[in-house]
Amino acid sequence: MTNHFYITTPIYYVNDVPHIGNAYTTIAADILARYHRQLGDDVFFLTGTDEHGNPAARAAERRGLSPLEHVNEMVKRFQELAQRVNASNDFFIRTTDSEHEQSVQNFLSKLYDRGDIYLKSYKGLYCPACEAFYAPKDLLAGKCPDHGTVCDEVEEENYFFRLSAYQSRLIEHFDKHPEFVKPQSRFNEARSFITGGLEDISISRATLKWGIPIPWDESQVVYVWVDALLNYLSALEYAGDHDLTPEFWPASYHMMAKDILKFHAVIWPALLMAAGNKLPEHLFIHGYLLMGGQKMSKTRGNVLDPFDIINRYGTDAFRFYCFREVTFGQDGVVSIEGLEARYNSELANDLGNLVSRTTTMIEKFGGGLVPAATESSKSDIASLAGSVTSDVTAAMSRVDLTGALEKIWVLVRRLNKYIEDEAPWKLAKDETAASRLELVLYNLAEGLRICALLLQSFMPETSTEILSRLGQATETGGLQQRILWGGLKTGGRVIAGEPLFPKIERS
């Protein structure tokens, strides 16, 4: 029986161009999507853009464009970002899609008919950048805790969702499903939101026009966050040639940064409960990428341009750096200097040199053909490869992307040391060491093949290139069998080629 795996990124807001934080979440989701395809799972990977709301309308006004003209231009950059980071998403949703808008209206109409939505006047502190209301106790020095801006005092008549009615059911769900939110610190944070007491939330805006009309009252539009959350369901309805909901819902993982935890871990599950839908299996909450001690933010203007980084260092180097430098799930500092240091030491020196030396020695000492070796399974390298593959599999099951890369590098470093220890260039000069030379070359090629397979979800282009140079096919599915020692197809032509990662020389 084929397993189904549905993974999502948050949909990205289009008031400005994408930054490295958007790329980070997309790459994380892509790594898991690719990994599960390697396992043979039926995968659906969703990303897209959030296009309604006040910030988009204001950005359009500043540019002298209509909101739709503005978002139509901006969305192209987000679609390009997905392509440039080599995301393998199955669908790109836009909240201006007519199918999505209809799905949102249908969903809310169901809740309204069930009595979970009602009309009342409301006064509160509102951050236009967040599109969220805040209680005074939630502000930092009187300002929005995320954007550091002064909130507006807003009073209007809105439609409200009875979030408070679902407090006990949410607590029950958290207690029955301790892995619902990962990592544990975010689970605890989300549960404390709920146990601290939930108030009903406004799900419409009366003064805003750029949004999806409330179906029973078109004088108001749907609150942009409710509109956005529903994309995870609506996309399945129209992304394929038939409704994919029965196959892929509930979602396996929603991936996101910690600033939107409350929306996803509290409001989203309550909306699903109200509509009678199953809840997603897991939320994975990652930390912030920091520059100069602060979260990167378009509002603050302290962002790294992912397009510039990719143009200079390449897509796979960027993908590698994001999850090698910062422990996935935690905050971490990123910089161009850090990227170049990782690139030179681990990509150029460790992996690049391993590929170059292995293929060159097979060309020079093995006739350019993948060697055969009958006793290789008894080697220390084979034993280490087996433990590394087990460790990587365990790490990926925990969504420990950084831990998986560290385990892969244990094997990369050991293979480099194996070259120094065995010195194939010396064995080649000793006629009595021919069988030993063949064994060493086989172990290097087989160890490198396994490294390439384990790296395939992280660095897909690099993995394909390594396998090609080793005369091995790139296949999808069956990873558990393919990473077993002894899977190297012998007799194929090996090609040394150019350096995979030419060293960066600082000027």
KAKALIN-V517043 format. One line per field, one symbol per residue. phi: phi as a letter, one per 30 degrees, with the letter a starting at -180 (. if undefined). burial: 1 if it has 9 or more other C-alpha atoms within 8 Angstrom, else 0. A space follows every 50 residues. Layout:
phi = ???
burial = ???
This chain:
phi = .ddcbcbbcddddcdaddbddddedddeddeddddddedjddcbccblbc bcjdedddddddcicdeddddddddddddddedddidcddabcbdceddd ddddddddddddddidbbcadbbacbcdddibcbdedddchibedccicd dddbbacbdccddedcddddeeddddbdcdcbdeddedddddedddjccd cdcbbccccdaddddcaddbcdeeddededddddeddbdcdaddeddccd ddbccadddcedddcbddddddeddicddedbccccdcdcbiibddaddd icbcddddddedcjddddeddecddcddjcdadbadddddddeddcdddd deddddddddddddcbiicedcadcddcddddddedddddddeddddcic dddddddddededdddddddddhedddddcddceddedddddeddddded eddddeddbdddedddddddicdcbciideddcddjddddjddcbdided beddcdd
burial = 00011111111111100111111111111111111111111111111111 11111110111000111011100110111011011010101111100001 10111010111100011100010111110010010000100011001000 10010011111111011001100100000111100110011011100101 01111101011111000001111101111111111111100011100111 11111111001111111111111110001111111111111000010100 00101100110001111111111111111111110001110111111111 11111101111110110111110001100011111101101110110001 11111111011111110010000100110000110011111111111111 11111111110111011111110001111000111001000111110000 0000000
